[in-house]
């Protein structure tokens, strides 16, 4: 499963991915994290552009703080463009805790893996908050 990491989570994602690796999850399910830079996506891209790029590339957007107001807010984009086959957006409930609390990070990793392993159950659900 491919994940597009929101630009404000680059450092967090390294630590989070390390936790996924350390728990041995990559032996069970292939996961790759991609940054905006790797996808040649400007960090000031609006949510509509980000969501569309993720969907077109069959990626789950991993974020912590995409906006909920405006015509191009993530919430509005999902309401307008989500289909039963759309991949969900995964939102980390507490990005600082993900970075600084290993137990929280492990719980988030386990929840992420659960979602990946049962992704068909989550298609079309728009947004999932973890843990």
N, C-alpha and C positions, 0 to 999 in steps of 0.2 A: 504494500500500500504506500502511496506517495502522499506526502504532506507538504503543503506550502506554508512556510513559517512566516507569520506576520513580521514586518520589519522591526517592530518594537520588542520582539521576543528572540532575536538572534542569539544573544548570550544565554538566555534562559533555555533555549532549545538545545544548546550544546550540553548543558548540565542534564537536561531532561533525557536527551538521547543517550547520554552516558549511563543513566540509571536504567534505561531500557536494555542496553547492552549488558550491564552488570547483572541484571536479573535473568539473563539468558533468553530473553524473548525473541531475539533475532534468530535463534535456533528453531523457533516454532513458526514465526511469521516474518516475511521480509518487509522491512519498513525503511523508507528513505525520506529524509528531510531535505527540502529545497528552500533556499533563501530567495528573496526578491531579486538579489543580484544575479544568482544563478539562472533565474528565469528572465533576466533582462527586463525587470519590472521596476520602474522608478518608485522610490519609497513614498512619494507624494501622490501616488495613484489613488483615485477615488475607489470606494468600496465596490462599485459596479464593475470596474475594470478588474479588480482583484478577484471578485467572485467568479466572473466569467472565465478568467484565465484558469482558475482552479478547476472549474467544471470542465472546460475544454480539454484539460490535460489529465482529467480523472484524478484530481488531487483533493484531499481534504484540507481546508484552510484551518490552521491552528492559530488562534488569536487570543488576546486578552482584553482588548478594548476597542473594537470597531464601533463606529457611531451608530446611534439609533434614531437620529433625526435628519431630515432632509431627503430630497429626491434620489440621491445616490448613496444614501446610508445603507449599511449592510442589511438592516431590518427591512427597509423598503425594497431593496433589490431582491431579497429572498421572497418577499410577498408577491412580487411581480413576476419573477422568473423561475421560481422553484417548480420542479416537476416531480412526479413520483420516482423518477430515476436519479434525481440530483443527489450528490453526496452532501452530507451535512457539514456544517461549520462546527468545529469543536472549540469551545471557549473555556479557557482555564479560569477558574473562579478566583484564584488569588495568585497572581504571577510572582509577587515577592516571596510568598510562602513556598512556591515551587522552587525558587532559586535557593532559599535558605533553610528549608526543612526537609530532611531526607525522608522522613516518614510520609509526609504529604506528597512528595515527589513519587515515592513508590506506589502510593494509592492512585495517583494520577496515571502512572504508567500502567498499572493493572487495569484501570478503567479504559484507557486508550486501547489496550490490547483486546479487551472484551468487545469494544466497538468494532475494531478491525476484523476480528474473527466472526462477527455476526453482522457485517456491514449491510447485508441485504435487509435486515430488520430496521435499519436506520435511514435508508435512502428515502428522500422526500421529507424528512423530519425537520429540515432547516437547521436548527441550532441545538447542540448538546453541550451542556455545561459539565465540566469535570472538576473535582472528583465527583 
